[in-house]
Amino acid sequence: MVNTSMDYGAEQIQVLEGLEAVRRRPGMYIGSVTSRGLHHLVFEIVDNSIDEAMAGFCDKISVTLHKDGSVSVTDNGRGIPVEKHPKLGKPAVEVACTVLHAGGKFDKQAYAVSGGLHGVGLSVVNALSEWMEVEITRGGTIYHQRYEFGDRAISPLKVIGKGKGSGTTIRFKPDKTIFQESIQFSFNTLEERLEELAFLCNGLTIILHDEHGDTKEKTFYAKNGLAGFVQHLNANVDGDVEHKKVVYFIGDKDGIVVEGAIQYNSSEDEIFCSYVNNINTVEGGTHEKGFRTALTAVLNSYARKNSLLKDKDENFIGEDTRDGLTAVLSVKVKEPIFEGQTKTKLGNTEVEGIVRSLSQEGINTFLEQNPSQAKEVIARVQKTSQMRLALKRAKELKSKQKEAEAEGLTGKLAACSGRDPEVNEIFLVEGDSAGGSAKMGRNRKFQAILPLRGKGLNVAKQSLEKVLANEEIRSIITAIGAGVGKNFDLDRVKYARVVIMSDADDDGAHIRSLLLTFFYTYMRPLLINGRIFIAQPPLFKVQKGKEIHYAYSDEELDRLLKEVGRKSQVQRYKGLGEMNPSQLWETTMNPASRTLLQVELNDMAEAALKVNILMGKKVEPRKDYIMEHTVFGEED
């Protein structure tokens, strides 16, 4: 409803005092109030400690999940300053905790580079917490202060004792009125990021401790840094490493530090993880472009110089250097400029040339000093190059795609009448029966339906040739219309949303996993840009007279029966095919009433590991992972 009132004056201009803006619009500061945003609070505090480590003042960080639902982060850095701020007349730590954009990261004197929110992190955590306490050790004295609900400190900064060394402990309990979904932290989620940070910060020890139930603790220390990170990523790939020694280099120029590590394996996949000030740049950017250009150039130069490429041979191209490449690139930049949909794409133009120069110099130095390893690297790249040239692989793959498109999808794809790719959506539906209901129940203007038969193909275990030979996969590629693999073009995608719609059972979950593996492997930009969704069909239909309700879980069914009465008629849906077109539209497809889960790809390294472990050819890593993470039963 449009407000037609002309009353718009000074009294309509709201000024939110203190941290009220954060509490009113938390998504602007931490992305969301879901589990992802909840864990982001911890990472903001950890990032402050990481900044101390990068500055050379901290070598140990401890993260503890307490029984009361709070979490604490302790480091042995310099400790947040406690002296009074010259302008505000309050202790500097109180300013940092209660004032937005207050911190030591702006003038680049206290920190040359940083990965946090530049003065926002600590105050935002405070704003979104039921309570927060800070304990600081500086100059032999221990200080303490407590805050509640993001307001000013409820007590003055107090001296509570004497202590050795220096450091900071931040302990907070998230506000359940903000994080209504859950305020329970996941040990596994924290573990993944902390392990990654340990690899990125050579010599730093990070300890994760959980006091709940069976107390568990993990310590992360990566003495080999990025080289160890690459070996860690390669441990579960479906292919043997081609050279045992990791190609490693580090250099700096004009205040920009560039560190990289690469190792080739015998698989066809590429794992490339890049970071700027320890932020995972999943969308790439100028640093990745500089590195890729350098890698291709230096491999060609070395191969020519050492007669590994003959005069008659063509140069390697970028595609040749990517098959089987596992690489980690870490860049430290004083003033990073991030862009892209998820703000994880580096845009600094000056970085590209510096990364290219330092990478080329560093990789070339390694190859010159390790000739036997160099020959193995060149041989691996040459193998891909020869396959490309001999079999005309790129041309053949494009030809197969065209053949698939020529076959058409007549009688299978129910296309939508609209032509706007920013509005249209396609549902990949499990089974012909459910596909038929979806076709009849949909909004034909913007919803397309593609029924899929069977459980599909695990593409992580197959070559691209075999993937393209699969009828269901070819149908998906053709329907989306943007190519596949290295030829995939996001700008050609016909739909704003690709929705996986499968039964709410184990088979449906298996189908979702297979489709997500396909999208991750061959259409990854769809995941990076948030284009993949999972439909949420109901499990139960509850009817009392003419009144109909739907429940999406056993817990929701119990609550519903308490409201409408236990004598109501309950129908459990065994599959999507049991719903008629109107029911499927109302519960699962109607934008006004449906629930969709958006699939996010936030951590490239962790995603690569999980896909290789859970969907790859090697059985033992998958067995070990399942045994470690599966809960077989819980005591009451």
Helices and strands as residue ranges (DSSP letters): G 10-12, H 20-24, H 27-30, H 35-54, E 60-65, E 71-75, H 92-98, H 121-127, E 129-138, E 141-148, E 158-162, E 167-174, H 187-200, E 205-210, E 216-221, H 225-234, E 247-253, E 256-264, E 271-276, E 279-280, H 286-305, H 318-322, E 325-332, E 338-339, E 345-346, H 349-369, H 371-391, H 393-407, E 425-430, H 432-441, E 447-452, G 459-461, H 464-469, H 471-480, G 485-487, G 490-492, E 497-501, H 506-522, H 524-528, E 532-535, E 540-544, E 547-551, H 554-564, E 569-572, G 576-578, H 581-584, I 585-589, E 596-598, H 604-615, H 619-629
